[in-house]
Every structure is written in C-alpha cells, then in structure tokens.
Amino acid sequence: MFEAISNNPYRNLRAPRVGLRRLRPALPALIFLFVFMVVPLSSLLLLSVTKPETGLGNYISLLGDATYARVLLNTFIIAALVTLVTLVIAYPVAWLLAILPSRVSQIFFAIILLSMWTNLLARTYGWMVLLQRTGVINRALMGVGLIDQPLPLINNLAGVTIGMTYIMLPYVILPLHATISGIDPAIMQAAAITGAKPRQIFWHVMLPLSLPGIGAGCMMVFVMALGYYVTPALLGGTSNMMLAEMIAQQVQSLLNWGLGSAAAFILLAVTLVFYAIYVRAIGLGRVR
Amino acid sequence: MLLNLNRMGPGRYVLYGIGVLTALFLLLPVAFIAALSFGSSQWLQFPPPGWTLKWYAAIFNDPRWVESIWTSVKVAFTVMVLSIALGLPAAFALVRGKFPGRTLLHAFFISPMIVPVIILAIALYVFVLKFGLNGTFIAFVAAHLIVALPFSVICIVNSLEGFDESTEKAAIVCGATKAEAIFRVTLPAIRLGIFSAALFSFLASWDEVVLGIFMASPTLQTLPVRMWTTLRQDLTPVIASVSTLLIALTIVIMIITAFLRRRYAR
C-alpha cells in the first residue's frame, strides 16, 4: 500500500496552492523594498510635517512664497515645453520610420538606441561643450554669418530644452512608431477613394488614429521631465531652476530637510496624479 | 497613400529632411565627444589642433578615476546578482500565484520606476545618514538595487508568462522533483529573460547618477559620481575620454544583444 503511494508518478504534482503561501517567494523582494523604499519615503513625509516645527508650515511657505512658487511654475513650463518640442520632432520621424523600408529604418533605430543607451552624463557633457559660448555651434553660426555675437545657449532655458529634448526623443518616437505602424492603410485608402485630400486624410484620419501613441509618449516625457535633475542642473541656469534641483539644494546644501521633503512630496503628488491619468487613459497593461 | 512612400508625393521629402536632421541631432553629441577625446586641446577646441591619447592615459594614471571605475563595477555586479536573486522568485510568485492583491503587488514592484529618482535619493540620503551608512558599499548597493529590481521583475515576468507551466508539470509527472523541474526545465527555458534581467540590472546600476550623488562620500564614489563632481568644476577633456569609453561599451553591448536576439529568434 505504501509502496503503491511512493510509486505514484503523480506524487510530486501537488494540487495548485491557493492563498498567501504562493506569495512567499516574493517576500525577500517585498521586505527589501519595504525597508529601503517605503520606510525612507514615509520618514521623509514625516520630516516634511515635523521639521522645523510640527504642522503644514513647509507646504504653506512652498506654495505661498514667490520664489518657491516660481520654481514650481518653471518646472511645469519647462516640462511642457520639452514635451511639445519633442512631439513636434518625433511625429514626423515616427511616421517616416513606419514607411521606410526596414533596412533603412533599422539603421535609424540603431542610432536611437545608441543615443538612448549612452551614459546620461556623457550626453550632457557633449551638449555642455557644444553649446558653450566658444562652442562649435556658436562658431559655426558665426562662421556662416548668421550671427555676430555668440548666442547664450547654455545655463538658460535654451540649454535645458535642447538637452532634455535630446534625452526624451526616443521615448516619444518609439511608442508613436508602434501606433503609426499599427494603422491599417486601408482606412486611409477608403478616405482617399471617397474623395478626401491628403491634408484632410492626415487631420481627420491619421492624426486621430495616432492619438494613443501621442498620449502615451507625451505623458511619459512630461512626467519624466517634471522630476529631472541632472540635465537641468548642468545645462540650466539659476533663474530657471527646476523642482528637483531645488529639493537637492534644500536637503544637501542648505540642510533644510523639512522644506526639501515637503517639496519632494509636492513633486511626488503631482507625478502620481499625472501617472494615474496616464493609467486611466491607456490601461495598466500598456504601462508594463 | 500617406503610409506609402512611393505614393506620397513631394511631402515625403519633408519627412526625409526631418529624418536626416533628427538622426544627425541624435548622433551629434555622441560623435562629437568621441572626436574630442582624441583632440590635444585642453580648451576643447574643435576641430582639434592635433591628436593625442593623453586624456586616456590621464584616466589610468589617476588612482581616483581607476578606483571609481572599480567601485562602479563591484556595485553593479553585486546589484545584478541580488536583483536576480530577489526578482526571480518574486516573478514566479507574480506569474503563478493566485492571491488577492497580485496586481497591486506587481505595481508595487515596478513603482521605483515611477517615483522620481531625486525623491528616492533624498529619502535614502536622510535614511542612511541616520544609520551612519553614508559613503558605504552597502548604501550604494541598496540604492541601486531599488531602481534595478523593476527591470529584473519585468523581464522575468514577461518570459515566464510566455512559458507553458504544463511543460514543468510534465517533467514532474516523469519523476522529477519540483526543484529539479524548475532548475532543469523552467529556468533554461526562460534563460533569455533572466539574461536580459541581469543585463538591465547591471546597466541600471552602472549608469545611475542621482542616487550615487547622494550616497557618495569623498572616499567612495562610483564612476558617474566622479564624472558629476568633475563636471561641476570644469569641462576637462578627461571626461570626453571617459565618456568615449562608455560609448564604446554601449556599442559592444548593443552588438551582443543584437547577436543574441538574432540567435534566439530562429
């Protein structure tokens, strides 16, 4: 009898376990993230309402003080500007990639990947050197005779916009390319047969059909840009400081932990709100 | 017609133009740094007055650069191993478990990708200062592991979802123990997912700047932190040569992944 059981070929095949036991393999990762992410973030939240004194004082001064409010406004303006410029460049590129023969588009994709995978500081350094007063771009423009004086391209809005657009382009080109390639050409043929002009087909058929890709790409870039630190810190100027820079400065240099954490939570809240809109509109499945 | 190059009319030349300009824009800083790193001008003149390898020699003659490279390698390697060790079982639980809140747990595991990294950085900064861990190897590994883990979970979950669990059950029916079935059937089948998880975890750590800035001390710095502190002082050509080495590494990794993809696509 016992032998019969031990010879049973199905002996190792247990019935599917239901319930929390199946959660067990995830525990190490869960505990790690809890200790090193949830606990630090929670204590940061606590700091923001207890230092220097208990209350919402930090949040009130952040939103009330003109200097801080301007940083907040700047952050939104720069993020929106970068998103817009990126979209305007990315749309035609994604369109072109969707219709080019795959041999040619593969080369383009390799260029996109190369720029995307190159170390962030390396890329930013490249722009710092290119954009400086005596840099190649200013010299080239002066050499051609377009300008007499070097343009101020760095440590200002222009510098941040160029540097961030460069970083964000792949994040819009790739989802847009997927959407545009997915459009059924027959729909556009139908529009053409029924007498629509190319311009009308673009505005009334192609653009609306590519809206999901536009939405996904823009939202991603906007949210990423809101919290960006390295590029604005190196290419931007003091007069258009962004929120992330201000947080770092308050915490690291000014030791103003309370105010810095409050600013961090404003950034987190804004990020999560936009992220929620994104998930609502596109669905969690697409985010993964 | 709008999706067919030959029938698009003159409009396509506009697209060509934008495409070529964008490609040049994307290549510009990468190619420029590479050229600059061989230029002899201390003041980053371009085109350079002469060519030299002295900026490369400068990296390897300066113990601070060598040390930071070594620190980066050690941190990234540790992060890679831990990221698989934590991410692999977590992915199994996420794909195969049927417990309440599974979607929520999945969202939690990828949440470090959503939280702006500057917020994670200052939260950890305050946290490690409290425990006197600032400037330690542990602090770097813990910080980098947070941002590496989502990559590991995503890659392994994706490949595990594509693996039919009945293959593993078949092995068990044929007499394998559960562990044997997992190690000899399931893991080899999802090895490409595990490999990508390892690669992305390594790269996430290797390229991490912001967390590093807040974890570093003057005595322990990763390569990106060293680049950052140097960049804040001046635009020395040594950064160009370090960057070029990093770009070369990127190209090597791209070729390897392209090669692997082609091999496995068959």
Interface residues (C-beta under 8 A of the other chain):
Chain A: P9 Y10 N12 L13 P16 V18 G19 L20 R22 L23 R24 P25 A26 P28 A29 L30 F32 L33 F36 M37 V39 P40 L41 S43 L44 L47 I89 P92 V93 W95 L96 L97 A98 I99 L100 F108 A110 I111 I112 L113 L114 S115 W117 T118 N119 L120 L121 A122 R123 T124 Y125 G126 W127 M128 V129 L130 Q132 V136 Y166 L169 I180 I183 P185 M188 Q189 A192 P198 I201 F202 M206 V223 L226 G227 Y228 Y229 V230 L234 A244 I247 A248 V251 Q252 W257 G260 S261 A264 L267 L268 T271 L272 Y275 L284 R288
Chain B: M1 L2 L3 N4 L5 M8 G9 G11 V14 L15 Y16 I18 G19 T22 A23 F25 L26 L27 L28 P29 V30 F32 I33 L36 L44 F46 A85 L86 G87 P89 A90 F92 A93 L94 R96 G97 K98 F99 T103 L105 A107 F108 F109 I110 S111 P112 I114 V115 P116 V117 I118 I119 L120 A121 I122 A123 L124 Y125 V126 F127 A142 A143 L145 I146 L149 V153 I154 V157 N158 K169 I172 V173 C174 G175 A176 T177 K178 A181 L203 D207 V209 V210 I213 F214 P224 M227 W228 L231 R232 L235 I239 A240 V242 S243 L246 I247 T250 I251 I253 M254
